[in-house]
Amino acid sequence: MANHISVEHVIMDGSSTDGTQNKLAAYGDKIAWCSEDDNGQSDALNKALDRAAGEVVGWLNADDFYLPGALDRVAQEFSADPSLDVLYGDTVLVDGKGKVMRLYKCYDVPDSVLRWRGCTLMSTSTFFRKSVLGSAPFDSQLRMRMDWDLFLRLRQDSAISFKYVSEPFAAFRFHEEQVTHNQVAYNTSEHLLIRSRYNIRQSYVPVTRRLGITIHRVLKAVKGSWFAERKSAKLAGLSLLDGEGLVDQTTLAKLRSLCYP
């Protein structure tokens, strides 16, 4: 593995008035950023992707953050396997103050779970070879389910390879002001649009969704993901961020020791 990786930060700000622009400007040419009106999250993601020059890309919402060592592991995986297109790992769920809630441990998710249960891959902990995304891969009609739409579209192409690694890549923050907070319904207009697009029969949803959830739970138990998540509950309430807003190495070490023996 290379001793140094090159990381490009591209930040899209939707014409905010909370002082974000001044903070971004303070970084000078260390980051690329733009502040302008957009047509929602999908539109902003497409704009950021168009600006990105890297071979491998990932995206974070403003509340989320990568964990130490994650980008090195990602670079290693893509460098070792030129045929790899999509890489995903695990995610630490934290509250608005950055305190651990639990670990979301993924596994090799089959198409049946992705289609029937919904999006079980956390975009925060997923990375893509940019070449497979194409131009404007995020549907601007979708404000919250664009990741599910993207994963389903990529899975349709058998030439696109997915790989899961048992490694915590990022933290996803829950708080009341975020767009996806409490969005637990599964028959919204976006769900209906996506199911129609990928021939997921809406009339079968009462059965297929229940089946997808069952398969998901069984696989999490068989793969050991459910047990790791149960163990992570012991760390609930510990801060994953230190006083300077950086990842607390002590808490991260406890998580690794407990859930990744």
MARKE-933483 format. One line per field, with one value per residue (C-alpha): residue number from 0; residue in three letters; x, y, z. Coordinates in nm, 2 decimals, m for minus. Example, Ala and Ser with C-alpha at 12.3 -4.5 7.8 and 13.67 -1.06 7.14 Angstrom:
! MARKE-933483
seq = 0, 1 .
type = Ala, Ser .
east = 1.23, 1.37 .
north = m0.45, m0.11 .
up = 0.78, 0.71 .
//
This chain:
! MARKE-933483
seq = 0, 1, 2, 3, 4, 5, 6, 7, 8, 9, 10, 11, 12, 13, 14, 15, 16, 17, 18, 19, 20, 21, 22, 23, 24, 25, 26, 27, 28, 29, 30, 31, 32, 33, 34, 35, 36, 37, 38, 39, 40, 41, 42, 43, 44, 45, 46, 47, 48, 49, 50, 51, 52, 53, 54, 55, 56, 57, 58, 59, 60, 61, 62, 63, 64, 65, 66, 67, 68, 69, 70, 71, 72, 73, 74, 75, 76, 77, 78, 79, 80, 81, 82, 83, 84, 85, 86, 87, 88, 89, 90, 91, 92, 93, 94, 95, 96, 97, 98, 99, 100, 101, 102, 103, 104, 105, 106, 107, 108, 109, 110, 111, 112, 113, 114, 115, 116, 117, 118, 119, 120, 121, 122, 123, 124, 125, 126, 127, 128, 129, 130, 131, 132, 133, 134, 135, 136, 137, 138, 139, 140, 141, 142, 143, 144, 145, 146, 147, 148, 149, 150, 151, 152, 153, 154, 155, 156, 157, 158, 159, 160, 161, 162, 163, 164, 165, 166, 167, 168, 169, 170, 171, 172, 173, 174, 175, 176, 177, 178, 179, 180, 181, 182, 183, 184, 185, 186, 187, 188, 189, 190, 191, 192, 193, 194, 195, 196, 197, 198, 199, 200, 201, 202, 203, 204, 205, 206, 207, 208, 209, 210, 211, 212, 213, 214, 215, 216, 217, 218, 219, 220, 221, 222, 223, 224, 225, 226, 227, 228, 229, 230, 231, 232, 233, 234, 235, 236, 237, 238, 239, 240, 241, 242, 243, 244, 245, 246, 247, 248, 249, 250, 251, 252, 253, 254, 255, 256, 257, 258, 259, 260 .
type = Met, Ala, Asn, His, Ile, Ser, Val, Glu, His, Val, Ile, Met, Asp, Gly, Ser, Ser, Thr, Asp, Gly, Thr, Gln, Asn, Lys, Leu, Ala, Ala, Tyr, Gly, Asp, Lys, Ile, Ala, Trp, Cys, Ser, Glu, Asp, Asp, Asn, Gly, Gln, Ser, Asp, Ala, Leu, Asn, Lys, Ala, Leu, Asp, Arg, Ala, Ala, Gly, Glu, Val, Val, Gly, Trp, Leu, Asn, Ala, Asp, Asp, Phe, Tyr, Leu, Pro, Gly, Ala, Leu, Asp, Arg, Val, Ala, Gln, Glu, Phe, Ser, Ala, Asp, Pro, Ser, Leu, Asp, Val, Leu, Tyr, Gly, Asp, Thr, Val, Leu, Val, Asp, Gly, Lys, Gly, Lys, Val, Met, Arg, Leu, Tyr, Lys, Cys, Tyr, Asp, Val, Pro, Asp, Ser, Val, Leu, Arg, Trp, Arg, Gly, Cys, Thr, Leu, Met, Ser, Thr, Ser, Thr, Phe, Phe, Arg, Lys, Ser, Val, Leu, Gly, Ser, Ala, Pro, Phe, Asp, Ser, Gln, Leu, Arg, Met, Arg, Met, Asp, Trp, Asp, Leu, Phe, Leu, Arg, Leu, Arg, Gln, Asp, Ser, Ala, Ile, Ser, Phe, Lys, Tyr, Val, Ser, Glu, Pro, Phe, Ala, Ala, Phe, Arg, Phe, His, Glu, Glu, Gln, Val, Thr, His, Asn, Gln, Val, Ala, Tyr, Asn, Thr, Ser, Glu, His, Leu, Leu, Ile, Arg, Ser, Arg, Tyr, Asn, Ile, Arg, Gln, Ser, Tyr, Val, Pro, Val, Thr, Arg, Arg, Leu, Gly, Ile, Thr, Ile, His, Arg, Val, Leu, Lys, Ala, Val, Lys, Gly, Ser, Trp, Phe, Ala, Glu, Arg, Lys, Ser, Ala, Lys, Leu, Ala, Gly, Leu, Ser, Leu, Leu, Asp, Gly, Glu, Gly, Leu, Val, Asp, Gln, Thr, Thr, Leu, Ala, Lys, Leu, Arg, Ser, Leu, Cys, Tyr, Pro .
east = 0.00, 0.12, 0.24, 0.05, m0.28, m0.41, m0.75, m0.96, m1.24, m1.53, m1.79, m2.13, m2.31, m2.67, m2.64, m2.64, m2.65, m2.51, m2.15, m2.05, m1.91, m1.67, m1.54, m1.49, m1.30, m1.06, m0.92, m0.80, m0.71, m0.69, m1.05, m1.28, m1.61, m1.91, m2.21, m2.51, m2.88, m2.95, m3.25, m3.19, m2.94, m2.93, m2.85, m2.58, m2.42, m2.42, m2.25, m1.98, m1.92, m1.87, m1.60, m1.42, m1.10, m1.03, m1.05, m1.24, m1.52, m1.74, m1.97, m2.06, m2.35, m2.25, m2.31, m2.11, m1.73, m1.48, m1.28, m0.90, m0.75, m1.06, m0.93, m0.61, m0.80, m1.02, m0.71, m0.55, m0.86, m0.90, m0.53, m0.51, m0.81, m0.84, m1.17, m1.33, m1.61, m1.80, m1.66, m1.86, m1.79, m1.95, m2.08, m2.08, m2.42, m2.38, m2.62, m2.62, m2.33, m2.12, m2.19, m2.20, m2.54, m2.43, m2.24, m2.42, m2.24, m2.30, m2.23, m2.24, m2.59, m2.77, m2.99, m3.30, m3.25, m3.16, m3.47, m3.72, m3.62, m3.47, m3.13, m2.92, m2.59, m2.49, m2.37, m2.16, m1.94, m1.95, m1.69, m1.72, m1.48, m1.59, m1.59, m1.89, m2.11, m2.13, m2.26, m2.52, m2.59, m2.83, m3.19, m3.29, m3.65, m3.53, m3.46, m3.40, m3.38, m3.13, m2.88, m3.12, m3.19, m2.82, m2.74, m3.02, m2.91, m2.55, m2.65, m2.84, m2.51, m2.34, m2.01, m2.00, m1.83, m1.93, m1.71, m1.78, m1.50, m1.55, m1.41, m1.57, m1.53, m1.74, m1.98, m2.34, m2.50, m2.87, m3.04, m3.39, m3.30, m3.15, m3.35, m3.39, m3.48, m3.77, m3.82, m3.93, m4.22, m4.17, m4.46, m4.36, m4.38, m4.01, m4.04, m4.32, m4.11, m3.81, m4.01, m4.17, m3.83, m3.68, m3.99, m4.06, m4.43, m4.60, m4.89, m4.64, m4.47, m4.66, m4.51, m4.17, m4.08, m4.15, m3.94, m3.66, m3.65, m3.64, m3.36, m3.17, m3.20, m3.11, m2.80, m2.69, m2.71, m2.53, m2.26, m2.20, m2.31, m2.60, m2.38, m2.12, m2.40, m2.52, m2.17, m2.14, m2.43, m2.19, m2.02, m2.35, m2.30, m1.92, m1.81, m1.66, m1.53, m1.28, m1.29, m1.14, m1.40, m1.15, m1.22, m1.15, m0.89, m0.97, m1.33, m1.25, m1.00, m1.26, m1.50, m1.24, m1.14, m1.50, m1.65, m1.36, m1.17 .
north = 0.00, 0.35, 0.56, 0.86, 0.90, 1.21, 1.33, 1.59, 1.76, 1.90, 2.08, 2.20, 2.46, 2.54, 2.92, 2.89, 3.20, 3.05, 3.15, 2.83, 3.03, 3.22, 2.90, 2.74, 3.05, 3.03, 2.70, 2.88, 2.65, 2.34, 2.25, 2.31, 2.45, 2.62, 2.80, 2.83, 2.74, 2.38, 2.15, 1.94, 1.69, 1.48, 1.79, 1.90, 1.55, 1.56, 1.90, 1.78, 1.46, 1.67, 1.87, 1.57, 1.47, 1.15, 0.79, 0.68, 0.89, 0.88, 1.14, 1.26, 1.47, 1.77, 1.58, 1.27, 1.20, 0.94, 0.74, 0.73, 0.48, 0.44, 0.62, 0.43, 0.10, 0.21, 0.31, m0.02, m0.22, m0.03, m0.04, m0.41, m0.50, m0.30, m0.47, m0.35, m0.09, m0.04, m0.09, m0.07, m0.12, m0.06, 0.26, 0.39, 0.55, 0.86, 1.11, 1.49, 1.53, 1.26, 1.00, 0.64, 0.49, 0.16, 0.00, m0.07, m0.37, m0.47, m0.79, m0.91, m0.79, m0.99, m0.84, m0.98, m0.78, m0.46, m0.49, m0.61, m0.47, m0.14, 0.03, m0.16, m0.01, 0.30, 0.56, 0.72, 0.41, 0.33, 0.42, 0.41, 0.39, 0.71, 0.56, 0.34, 0.63, 0.81, 1.16, 1.29, 0.95, 1.09, 1.14, 1.50, 1.38, 1.19, 1.39, 1.11, 0.77, 0.86, 0.61, 0.32, 0.41, 0.43, 0.09, m0.08, 0.07, m0.04, m0.39, m0.44, m0.44, m0.78, m0.63, m0.40, m0.56, m0.49, m0.58, m0.57, m0.54, m0.58, m0.24, 0.07, 0.34, 0.63, 0.77, 0.86, 1.12, 1.12, 1.44, 1.60, 1.85, 1.61, 1.55, 1.17, 1.19, 0.96, 0.88, 0.52, 0.50, 0.26, 0.36, 0.72, 0.86, 0.80, 0.44, 0.40, 0.56, 0.34, 0.02, 0.10, 0.18, m0.16, m0.38, m0.44, m0.52, m0.28, m0.52, m0.78, m0.53, m0.65, m0.99, m0.91, m0.64, m0.89, m1.15, m0.90, m0.80, m1.17, m1.26, m0.95, m1.05, m1.41, m1.31, m1.06, m1.33, m1.59, m1.35, m1.24, m0.88, m0.88, m1.01, m0.73, m0.47, m0.61, m0.59, m0.23, m0.13, m0.15, 0.16, 0.36, 0.71, 0.73, 1.02, 0.94, 1.29, 1.46, 1.82, 1.95, 1.77, 1.50, 1.13, 1.01, 0.73, 0.57, 0.52, 0.40, 0.15, 0.02, m0.03, m0.22, m0.44, m0.52, m0.57, m0.67, m0.93 .
up = 0.00, m0.08, 0.21, 0.08, m0.09, m0.27, m0.15, m0.32, m0.12, m0.33, m0.13, m0.26, m0.05, m0.14, m0.10, 0.28, 0.50, 0.82, 0.77, 0.59, 0.30, 0.52, 0.68, 0.34, 0.20, 0.49, 0.35, 0.04, m0.24, m0.02, m0.11, m0.41, m0.32, m0.47, m0.31, m0.54, m0.55, m0.65, m0.71, m0.40, m0.28, m0.61, m0.81, m0.57, m0.58, m0.96, m0.96, m0.71, m0.91, m1.23, m1.05, m0.89, m1.07, m0.87, m1.00, m0.68, m0.53, m0.22, m0.06, 0.29, 0.41, 0.62, 0.94, 0.87, 0.88, 0.78, 1.04, 1.06, 0.82, 0.61, 0.30, 0.32, 0.32, 0.03, m0.17, m0.10, m0.21, m0.54, m0.61, m0.55, m0.77, m1.10, m1.17, m0.84, m0.90, m0.57, m0.22, 0.10, 0.47, 0.81, 0.97, 1.33, 1.41, 1.63, 1.78, 1.72, 1.96, 1.81, 2.08, 1.98, 1.94, 1.78, 1.49, 1.17, 1.04, 0.69, 0.49, 0.13, 0.05, m0.22, m0.49, m0.32, 0.00, m0.19, m0.41, m0.15, 0.18, 0.05, 0.07, 0.32, 0.20, 0.37, 0.11, 0.38, 0.38, 0.01, m0.26, m0.63, m0.93, m1.09, m1.44, m1.36, m1.24, m1.57, m1.61, m1.36, m1.20, m0.93, m1.03, m0.94, m0.90, m0.59, m0.27, m0.02, m0.20, m0.47, m0.32, m0.34, m0.70, m0.78, m0.62, m0.80, m1.13, m1.08, m0.97, m1.30, m1.48, m1.41, m1.53, m1.23, m0.93, m0.56, m0.26, 0.11, 0.37, 0.74, 0.84, 0.99, 0.73, 0.85, 1.11, 1.03, 1.25, 1.35, 1.46, 1.43, 1.16, 0.90, 0.58, 0.64, 1.01, 1.09, 0.72, 0.79, 0.55, 0.25, 0.03, m0.05, m0.40, m0.43, m0.34, m0.59, m0.87, m0.80, m0.78, m1.11, m1.26, m1.16, m1.21, m0.84, m0.83, m0.60, m0.54, m0.41, m0.17, 0.15, 0.09, m0.07, 0.18, 0.47, 0.28, 0.22, 0.59, 0.69, 0.46, 0.58, 0.94, 0.88, 0.68, 0.95, 1.21, 0.99, 0.89, 1.25, 1.18, 1.42, 1.71, 1.64, 1.65, 1.98, 2.13, 2.01, 2.23, 2.52, 2.39, 2.36, 2.50, 2.45, 2.24, 1.90, 1.88, 2.11, 2.23, 1.90, 1.69, 1.58, 1.60, 1.95, 1.91, 2.24, 2.16, 1.81, 1.95, 2.19, 1.90, 1.70, 1.99, 2.08, 1.73, 1.51, 1.71 .
//
